[in-house]
Amino acid sequence: MVVSASDTQAAAAETTVTKLIAHNEVESAKCDCCGLTEECTPAYIERVRERYHGKWICGLCAEAIKDEIIRTERLLSTEEAMTKHMNFCRKFVSSGPPPDPTIHLIAAMRQILRRSLDSPRGLRSTPSSPTKTKGETRAAALTRSESCFPTLSG
């Protein structure tokens, strides 16, 4: 029996693919706050559980927990912020579907606006364009040299 070089290369490639698949194996993890299910690697799931005291927290809830810590004026631990957020999620889920989704959306947007206005001013996002510092002169803006429309002759 003769084994060709292409057969050997194919076997090596298959072994490499098998190792990559095993390395990138994914599992489903359900968020302990909102119930969202995500597919993640076991290593990532373990890191998140270490960070959140054994609970799996999705990315959206993790951001909400971070926001809760920043927004609160007193020192708040991650566990306290997580408990606060989990209570909010339970309250939201237990309320059931809204009778009028449009009214519900408007109320939710109103609550988000009020929360953002109540948060300390220094924590808000910075403007996207740089502000002018004292004594700094501004460069001349680009001016239009000619029309982009062709000249009409005739």
Secondary structure, DSSP 8 states (H G I E B T S, - for coil): ----HHHHHHHHHHHHHHHHHHHT--EEEE-TTT--EEEE-HHHHHHHHHHTTT----HHHHHHHHHHHHH-SS---HHHHHHHHHHHHHHHHHT-S-SSHHHHHHHHHHHHHHHHHHS-GGGS---SS----TT----------S-SS-----
